[in-house]
Amino acid sequence: MITPDGFLLTSAHVVAGGNGGGRASFVDGRELGFELVGADPHSDLAVLRAEADDLSPADLGDAERLRVGQLVVAIGNPNGFAGSVTAGVVSALGRSLPTQSGRIVDNVIQTDAALNPGNSGGALADGSGRVIGINTAVAGVGLGLAVPVNAATRQIVGVLMTEGRFRRAHLGIAGGARPLPPRLARKLGRASGVEVVQVVEGSPAAAAGLRPEDLIVELDGSAVADVGDIQRLMVVERIGAPVPVRVLREGRELELSLVPAELDG
């Protein structure tokens, strides 16, 4: 619960495939209907709204302030046991999580607090009771992951509350990090760029002339060292706006111009 008038935060995959509504049970014994306000499968976050205006909202924290070893508490309904609470520590920060949409969620929180099927969509709270993450996956024994509550995800949640969807730009490429040639690495002051593995037919990248084996080193004036750098730059403001892309092709540096399109879904 993030507002007194019924806005709820959960995982997008928890409500995927539903009919846009359902029933929510609360610790005070009430069971209320809710509707799906908006979902963003690319960040695995969804906003619901319950039929109430007198609920007690949780305090949202800031995952950017977390430190490895800090105490955290996971809340959820694992294996059908409602209202379960487990404790652990922050095992690692800055992990990456592939979502069902194929996009990568950055800065995921790793914890050893026991998470089981049914914990997804529940809160991960710090020692002061502030929600600093949304439990989203169980990656193995003693290895749970949570989408962080930070400035980026707060923006996504705010847009979902008001508009029902979060718009992103995309280029239409598949790629991965690749070491830069030593000369270029020294010149740019970084070790890697993003190699284009595939260009989607009819995509903005194809229209701009990007080719497989091109090495992207800069996009719209910002350094590109891995795929996450490109994803972070694909904000709504870049949809339909020409942006320069700097690439290394067959030993030559080129600057191309492309126009990102809106990412479907």
N, C-alpha and C positions, 0 to 999 in steps of 0.2 A: 504494500500500500504506500503510495507516494503523495497522495493528497487526501484531505478529509472528504472530498466529494466523489471519491470512488475510483480514482485512477490507480490501476495496478500495473506492475512491471513483471514480465516473465520472459521465458525463452521463446523465440519464434517457432522453433521446431516442436514445442509442446502444443501449440495451437494450430499447427499446419494441418490442413486437411479437414478441419472442423467446419461447422456451419455458421461460423461468425458469432457464436454465443454459447452460453452454458451456465452452470451453477458453480458458485465459489463458496467454500465453507470457511468460517472464521473461528478463531480460538474461543470467542465468547458464545459459541453455539449457534450463531446465525448462519443461515444459508441463503445467499443472495444471487439473483441472476446477474449475468454480465454480458457485455457485447465486446467484440473485438474492434478496437479503435484503429489500430494500425500495426503492421508487422514489417520488420526489415530482416529478411533471411540472410543478408550479407553480413550483418553484425550479430545475428541470432538474438535479436531483441524484439519484444512485442509489448504493446500497451493495450490494456483492457480497461473497461469502466463498469464498475458494479453499481447496482441500483440502490445507492445510499448516499447520504450527505453528512453523516455523523461518525465517520470512521477515524481512527487514530493513525496518522501516517508515520511511517518509519523515517528516521533521519538518514539522509544520504551523505556518505562520506566522500573521500577523495582517494582513490587507489594509488594516485601518484605519490602519496605520503607513506605508503606501506614500505616495510623493510623485511628482508628475509629473516625468518625466525620469529616474527610477530605473531601473537595469538589471534586466531580467527575461529568463527563459529559458523557452521553450516546448518541451515534450517530447511526442512522439506518433508516430503512424505515418502521416504524410501520403502519400496516393496509394500506399499499400502499402509504403512504405519504413520498415521497423520501426526503432524506437529513434532517430528523427531528433531533433536538437536545433537550435533556432534561437534567436537572441538579438535583443533589441530593447530598447525603453524603454517605460515607462508613458506613453502618449500623453495619457490623460485619465482622470479618476476620476468616480464619481457618475453614470455613464451608466445608462439604463434599457433593459432587454431584454424584449420581448414573447416569452413562451414559446408552445409549441404549444397549451397549454391556454387561452391567451388572457390569462393573468395576467402581471403585470409583475414582473421581478426588479430590485430596486433596487441602486444602488451597484456596477454592473458595471464591471470594469476594461477599459479600452481600451488596446491595445498595437499597436506596429508590428512586433513579432516575426512572422515569416512563418508564417501558419496556412493550412492547406489541408485539403480533405476527408480525414478520417482523424485529424486533430488533436483532434477533439471527444472529450472524456472524459479527455484527457491533462492533465498537470500544468503549471501556470504557476508557476515558482519565482523567488525573489528571488536577489540576488547571493550570499547565504549558503547557498543550496540549500534553503531552506524553501519548502514549497508554500503559495502565497498565492492561488491561483485554480485553477479547473477550466475549461480551454478549452471553449468551447461554440458559437461561431459565427464565421463569416467574413462580415463585412458589406461587404467591398469590398477592392480592392487596398491593401495596407498598413494594413488596418483589421481587427484581430482583437479578439474580446471574450471575457471569462472571468468566470464566476461567482466572486465573492470568497470566500475563507475568512476568516470573521469570527465574531463572537459569535452572530449570527443563524443563519448556515449551520452552525456547529458544533452548535447546538441541534437543527437539522433532522437532521443526520447522526446525532447521538446517539439521537434518537427512532427513526429508521429502523433503526438497529442493534438496538434493543431491542424495538420494536413492529412494525416493517415498514412503517409508513405514518405520515405526519405530518398530523394533523387541523387543519383551519382552519374558522373561522366565515365566513358570508357573509350579505349583506343581500338580494341579488337585484335589483340595479340596474345600469344602464349609465349612465355619466356622464363628465364632464370638467371641468377647471378653468375657472372663469369669474370675471372681475373682480367684486369687491364694489362695491355703490353707495358713493360717496365717504363719505357719513355713517357707514355701517356699517363701512367700512374704517378710518376714524379711531377709531371706538369700540372695535373689536376689535384694532387695531394690526397688521393684515395686509391684503394686497391682494386675495386671492382666496378662493373657496370651491369646492365641487363642485356643478355643476348636474346634476340628475337628468334624463337624456335618455329613459330607458326604465325601467319597473318591470315585473319579471317576474311574470306572473300566478301567484297562489298563494304568492308569496315572503314572507319576513318583512317586507320593505319594503311590499308591498301590504297585508298585514295591519295594519301600523302606520298606514296612510293616507298614505304618501308618494306624491307625484304628479310626473309630468313637469313640468319647469320649476321645481320646488322647488330652492332653493339651500342645500345643507348647509354649515353653518359650524362645527358642533361635534358630536362624538360621544362619549358617555360622559365628558363633561367635558374632552375633549382637542380642541384646535384642528384643524380640517380645512381645508387650503388646496389640496390636490390629491388625485387618486385614490390615490396612494401612501400618504397619511396614513390613509385608510380601510383599505387593505389591511394596513398595519402593525398596526392595532388589532384585526383579525379573528383573534385568537388563540383557542386551544382553550377557554380559561377563559370566553369569552363565549358559547359555544354553549349555548343554552337559558336564558341569563340576561338579564332585561330590562335594556336600556340606554337612556338618554335621548338623543334626537337633536334638535338645534336647527337649525331651517330658516328661511329667508326665503321667504315666499310672498306674492306680490302686494303687496309693500311691508310686510308684517306679519311680525314674528318669532313663531314658534310653537315649542313643545317637544312632541315626540311620544315615545312609548315603543315600542320594537321589541325583538323577541327573535331574535337571529341564529340561523340553523340551520347544520348542518354542511355544508360544501362537498363535493360528491361528487367522486370521482376522486382 
